[in-house]
Amino acid sequence: MLKTTWLSQLKIKLFSYTSHASKGLPRKQCISFFTLLSLCAFSVNAIAALPKEQYSTKTLATQLQSPWSMVELPNGTWLITERDGHVVIVKNNAQSRVKLNLEGLYVAGQGGLLDIVLSPDYNDSKEVIFTYAQGGASANRLVVAKATFNGTDFSKPNIIYKVATDKNTPQHYAGRALVLPDNTLLVSTGDGFDFREQAQVITSQLGKILRINLDGTIPIDNPFINHKNPNAHAVYSLGHRNPQGLVYDYDTQQIISNEHGPAGGDELNYLTAGTNYGWPVITYGKDYSQARISPFTEYKGMQKPSVNWTPSIAPSGMAYYGSKHTAFPSLQQHVLITTLVDKKLYSVNLVSGEFKQSHVFPKAAGRLRDVFITNKGNVAVLTDGKEAKLMLFQAN
């Protein structure tokens, strides 16, 4: 169990790694890579110029209780996770709620049932992947589990991976999952709030992006597979605070994450294997007390963010609107980001490398938890908190 430490008390070995191009790395979180010579920051007071297409708004689900994520099945059914361990099933304009039999589910603070994604062979296996917080107040962790869905209920989820580093805080689980085209799974882990220095410790699995196989084993080409400590073998990248958005851009074969900074310093990062993204050594944010976290906004061997949001927008879910989606051509090659503080849905244009931002679908208002691109290229937005709802923005 970790105990709280502070940056000034910890001897941090600063890592400098060679970045490896993503191997052929599907779609809930399916950005382009640009060589960035300097940090691109921009104001969030953007003009609502997009989308250019006409659209209508529809409510798909209501009275959701602290939802966290959602996925659309090939037949149009929606599955929505709620942090208390329920999944809401939306089918043929009707809602039902089922309780998952999750081993050791820990519902406290930001913990509980979090992400849901489909296995790449879902059509045959009916297999669904979940992330959730497990344990108790004195020792808890993020885990990854798999279950099958029969159309009305789920099998008992089987845990395939546990984050190796326990913590005693109910915050900063991260918990986003992304299936890559090579059938490996990325999972984001947070720094546990009180353990920020662990993001720089390669043998800790806090503050990392992990990469595992779909059976929970470790890919042999992971960047730290030869490290003497097995906790490092699953690490794909390090130096993260609380990344809650993971997307894959199939147009340019790149991975992007977003993450919560403290007071300021929210980030958008292009992810490459073995790279150190700097938290808490480099940051544009301050502590919530307004105390300085670090004197550095750049440091040798650490990757600066592609986008810095200061003040914070609190980016949560993220989806990539790619060239295969045609309902809203004006949004192609944009990333869509829900926000909890700004309470808006933003699009960020990735084509030019200028990261121009627009406030899109203004009826999506309030604390926004997640965003999803549907099978038909429409945009679904999940609100946050009690009495939340799932909205659909549908091109006319």
C-alpha positions in Angstrom: 0.0 0.0 0.0 1.3 3.4 -1.0 1.6 6.1 1.6 1.4 9.8 0.6 4.7 11.3 -0.5 5.6 14.7 -2.0 7.7 15.6 -5.0 10.4 17.2 -2.8 10.7 14.0 -0.7 10.9 11.5 -3.6 14.0 10.8 -5.6 12.6 10.6 -9.1 14.5 9.0 -11.9 13.6 11.0 -15.0 13.2 8.6 -17.9 14.1 9.4 -21.5 12.9 6.8 -23.9 12.9 6.2 -27.6 9.4 6.5 -28.9 8.2 3.5 -31.0 5.6 4.0 -33.7 2.3 2.4 -32.9 1.9 -0.9 -34.6 -1.2 -1.4 -36.5 -2.9 -0.2 -33.6 -12.0 -0.1 -33.4 -14.2 2.8 -32.9 -15.8 3.9 -29.8 -12.6 5.8 -29.3 -11.4 5.7 -32.6 -6.2 11.2 -34.5 -3.6 12.5 -36.6 0.1 13.1 -35.7 1.8 16.3 -36.3 5.4 17.2 -35.4 4.8 19.9 -32.8 7.5 22.4 -32.5 5.8 24.3 -29.7 2.9 23.8 -27.3 -0.4 24.6 -28.9 -2.8 26.2 -26.4 -6.1 27.9 -27.2 -9.0 29.6 -25.7 -12.1 27.5 -24.9 -14.3 30.5 -25.7 -14.8 29.3 -29.2 -17.5 30.2 -31.7 -20.2 27.5 -32.4 -19.5 27.3 -36.1 -19.8 23.5 -36.4 -21.4 21.3 -37.5 -22.4 22.9 -40.8 -25.0 20.2 -41.4 -28.6 20.4 -40.2 -29.5 18.0 -37.4 -32.2 17.0 -35.0 -31.9 16.1 -31.3 -33.4 13.1 -29.6 -33.3 11.8 -26.0 -32.5 8.0 -25.9 -32.4 7.4 -22.2 -33.4 9.3 -19.0 -33.1 9.0 -15.2 -29.6 7.6 -15.4 -27.8 7.4 -12.0 -24.2 8.6 -12.2 -23.5 7.0 -15.6 -19.9 6.8 -16.8 -19.8 5.4 -20.4 -21.9 3.8 -23.1 -21.6 1.7 -26.2 -23.9 1.0 -29.1 -24.3 -2.7 -30.2 -24.4 -3.6 -33.9 -28.2 -4.1 -33.6 -28.7 -0.6 -32.3 -29.1 -1.5 -28.6 -27.3 0.8 -26.1 -25.5 -0.3 -23.0 -24.8 2.4 -20.4 -22.7 1.9 -17.3 -23.7 3.4 -13.9 -21.1 3.7 -11.2 -23.1 1.7 -8.7 -22.6 -1.4 -10.8 -25.7 -1.3 -13.0 -25.9 -1.4 -16.8 -28.9 0.3 -18.4 -30.1 -1.4 -21.6 -31.8 0.8 -24.1 -33.6 -1.2 -26.8 -36.6 -0.3 -29.0 -37.2 2.9 -27.0 -37.4 0.9 -23.7 -35.0 1.0 -20.8 -34.1 -1.8 -18.4 -31.5 -1.9 -15.7 -29.5 -5.0 -14.7 -27.0 -5.3 -11.8 -23.6 -6.8 -12.7 -22.1 -9.4 -10.3 -18.8 -7.5 -10.0 -16.3 -9.1 -7.6 -15.2 -6.5 -5.0 -16.8 -3.5 -6.6 -15.8 -0.3 -4.7 -18.2 2.6 -5.0 -16.8 5.6 -3.4 -15.5 9.0 -4.5 -14.8 8.6 -8.2 -14.8 4.9 -8.0 -17.3 2.3 -9.2 -18.2 0.8 -12.5 -16.5 2.9 -15.2 -15.9 2.0 -18.9 -17.5 -0.4 -21.3 -16.2 -1.5 -24.7 -17.0 -4.3 -27.1 -14.5 -7.1 -27.8 -13.4 -7.0 -31.5 -15.2 -10.3 -32.1 -18.4 -9.2 -30.4 -20.6 -10.4 -33.2 -19.5 -14.0 -32.5 -18.5 -13.9 -28.8 -21.0 -11.4 -27.4 -18.1 -10.4 -25.2 -18.0 -7.0 -23.4 -15.1 -5.5 -21.5 -15.6 -3.4 -18.3 -13.3 -1.4 -16.1 -14.1 -0.8 -12.4 -12.7 0.1 -9.0 -12.2 -2.9 -6.7 -11.3 -3.2 -3.1 -12.0 -1.1 0.0 -11.0 2.2 1.6 -7.6 1.0 2.7 -6.6 -0.8 -0.5 -8.3 -0.4 -3.8 -7.3 -0.5 -7.5 -8.6 -0.5 -11.1 -9.4 -3.8 -12.7 -10.5 -5.0 -16.1 -13.2 -7.7 -16.5 -15.0 -9.5 -19.3 -18.6 -10.8 -19.6 -20.9 -12.0 -22.2 -24.3 -10.4 -23.0 -27.2 -12.5 -24.1 -29.5 -9.5 -25.0 -31.1 -9.1 -21.6 -28.4 -9.9 -19.0 -24.7 -10.5 -18.5 -22.7 -13.4 -17.3 -20.6 -13.0 -14.1 -17.7 -10.7 -15.2 -14.3 -12.4 -15.1 -11.4 -10.3 -14.0 -8.6 -10.5 -16.6 -6.3 -7.8 -15.2 -5.7 -6.0 -11.9 -3.6 -2.8 -11.6 -0.7 -4.0 -9.5 -0.4 -0.9 -7.3 -3.0 -0.5 -4.5 -3.9 2.9 -3.1 -6.0 4.2 -0.2 -7.8 7.0 -2.0 -11.1 6.9 -3.9 -10.0 9.3 -6.6 -8.2 9.3 -9.9 -8.8 5.9 -11.3 -8.8 7.1 -14.9 -10.3 3.8 -16.2 -10.7 4.4 -19.9 -10.2 1.4 -22.2 -9.4 1.3 -25.9 -9.2 -1.8 -28.2 -6.5 -1.4 -30.8 -6.5 -2.8 -34.3 -3.8 -5.4 -33.3 -6.3 -6.8 -30.7 -4.5 -5.4 -27.7 -6.2 -3.3 -25.1 -5.0 0.1 -23.7 -6.2 1.0 -20.2 -5.6 4.3 -18.5 -4.8 4.5 -14.8 -4.8 7.6 -12.7 -2.3 8.7 -10.1 -4.6 8.1 -7.1 -4.6 11.9 -6.3 -2.3 11.6 -3.3 0.4 9.6 -5.1 1.3 11.9 -8.0 5.0 11.0 -7.8 4.1 7.4 -8.7 3.3 8.5 -12.2 7.1 8.8 -12.7 8.0 5.5 -11.1 8.2 2.8 -13.8 7.5 0.0 -11.3 4.2 1.6 -10.1 1.1 1.2 -12.3 -0.4 4.5 -11.1 -0.4 7.3 -13.6 0.2 5.1 -16.6 -1.3 3.9 -19.9 -1.2 0.1 -19.8 -1.2 -2.3 -22.7 -2.4 -5.8 -22.3 -3.7 -8.6 -24.5 -7.4 -9.4 -24.5 -6.9 -12.4 -22.2 -5.0 -10.2 -19.7 -1.5 -11.4 -20.6 1.3 -8.9 -21.6 2.3 -8.3 -25.2 5.9 -9.2 -25.8 6.6 -6.0 -27.7 5.6 -3.6 -24.9 8.3 -1.0 -24.3 9.4 -2.1 -20.8 8.9 -5.9 -21.3 12.6 -6.5 -20.3 12.4 -4.6 -17.1 13.4 -6.7 -14.1 10.2 -5.7 -12.2 7.2 -7.4 -13.8 5.0 -4.4 -12.8 6.7 -2.4 -15.6 5.9 -5.0 -18.3 2.4 -3.7 -19.0 3.3 0.0 -19.1 2.9 1.6 -22.5 3.5 5.3 -21.4 4.0 7.1 -18.1 3.7 10.5 -16.5 -0.1 10.8 -16.6 -2.4 12.3 -14.0 -6.0 11.2 -14.7 -6.5 10.3 -18.4 -10.2 9.7 -19.1 -10.2 10.0 -22.9 -8.5 7.5 -25.3 -9.1 7.4 -29.0 -7.6 5.8 -32.1 -7.4 7.7 -35.4 -7.7 5.1 -38.1 -7.0 7.7 -40.7 -3.4 8.3 -39.5 -3.0 5.3 -37.2 -2.3 7.4 -34.1 -3.5 7.2 -30.5 -4.6 10.2 -28.5 -5.5 10.7 -24.8 -6.9 13.6 -22.8 -6.4 14.0 -19.1 -7.5 16.1 -16.2 -4.9 18.5 -14.9 -5.2 20.0 -11.4 -6.3 23.7 -11.4 -5.4 24.3 -15.1 -3.1 22.1 -17.1 -5.7 19.8 -18.7 -4.0 18.1 -21.6 -4.4 16.5 -25.1 -1.5 14.1 -25.8 -0.5 12.0 -28.8 0.6 8.7 -27.3 3.6 6.7 -28.4 5.1 3.6 -26.7 7.6 4.3 -23.9 7.1 8.0 -23.8 7.1 10.0 -20.6 4.3 12.7 -20.5 5.8 14.5 -17.5 3.3 14.6 -14.7 4.0 15.9 -12.1 7.5 17.1 -13.1 6.1 19.3 -16.0 2.6 20.8 -15.8 0.9 24.1 -16.7 -1.5 23.6 -13.7 -1.4 24.6 -10.1 -2.5 22.7 -7.0 -6.1 23.3 -6.0 -4.7 25.5 -3.2 -3.0 27.5 -6.0 0.4 26.3 -4.7 2.9 25.6 -7.4 3.3 21.9 -8.2 6.5 22.1 -10.2 8.7 25.0 -11.6 8.9 23.2 -14.9 6.7 23.3 -18.0 9.3 21.4 -20.0 12.1 19.0 -19.1 14.5 16.9 -21.0 13.1 13.4 -21.9 9.5 14.5 -21.2 6.8 15.1 -23.8 4.9 18.4 -23.6 1.2 18.3 -24.3 -0.1 19.0 -27.8 -2.9 21.0 -26.2 -3.0 22.7 -22.8 -6.3 23.9 -21.4 -5.7 26.5 -18.7 -8.0 27.3 -17.0 -9.4 23.8 -16.8 -12.3 22.5 -18.9 -12.2 19.1 -17.2 -12.1 16.8 -20.3 -13.9 13.6 -19.8 -15.0 11.3 -22.7 -13.6 11.6 -26.2 -14.5 10.2 -29.6 -12.8 10.5 -33.0 -15.0 11.5 -36.0 -13.1 9.9 -38.9 -13.4 9.8 -42.6 -15.6 6.7 -42.5 -18.3 8.7 -40.8 -20.4 10.7 -43.3 -23.4 12.0 -41.4 -21.5 15.2 -40.4 -18.8 15.7 -43.1 -17.8 19.0 -41.4 -16.7 17.1 -38.3 -14.4 14.6 -40.1 -11.0 14.4 -38.6 -12.1 16.1 -35.5 -12.0 14.8 -32.0 -15.1 15.4 -29.9 -14.6 16.0 -26.2 -17.1 16.2 -23.4 -16.3 18.5 -20.4 -17.4 18.5 -16.8 -16.4 22.1 -15.8 -17.1 23.9 -19.1 -20.2 21.9 -19.5 -20.0 21.8 -23.2 -19.1 19.5 -26.1 -16.1 20.7 -28.1 -14.7 19.6 -31.4 -11.0 20.0 -32.1 -9.8 20.0 -35.7 -6.7 17.8 -36.1 -6.0 18.4 -39.8 -3.8 21.5 -39.7 -2.1 21.0 -36.4 -3.6 24.3 -35.1 -6.2 22.4 -33.1 -9.0 24.9 -33.8 -11.8 24.4 -31.4 -15.6 24.8 -31.8 -18.5 24.5 -29.4 -20.7 21.9 -31.1 -24.3 20.7 -30.4 -25.1 23.4 -27.8 -28.2 21.5 -26.5 -25.6 19.2 -25.0 -25.3 21.2 -21.8 -24.4 20.7 -18.1 -21.8 18.3 -16.9 -21.0 16.0 -19.8 -19.5 12.6 -19.1 -19.0 10.8 -22.5 -19.4 11.0 -26.2 -19.8 8.2 -28.8 -20.0 8.0 -32.6 -22.9 5.7 -33.7 -22.9 3.1 -36.4 -24.6 5.7 -38.7 -22.1 8.5 -37.9 -24.4 10.4 -35.5 -23.2 11.7 -32.2 -24.4 10.5 -28.8 -23.7 12.5 -25.6 -24.0 11.2 -22.1 -24.6 13.7 -19.3 -23.3 13.3 -15.7 -24.7 12.9 -12.2 -28.1 11.9 -10.9 -31.0 12.0 -13.3 -28.6 12.0 -16.3 -29.6 11.3 -19.8 -28.3 10.0 -23.1 -28.8 12.3 -26.1 -28.5 11.7 -29.8 -27.6 14.4 -32.4 -28.8 13.0 -35.7 -28.1 14.5 -39.2 -31.2 15.3 -41.1 
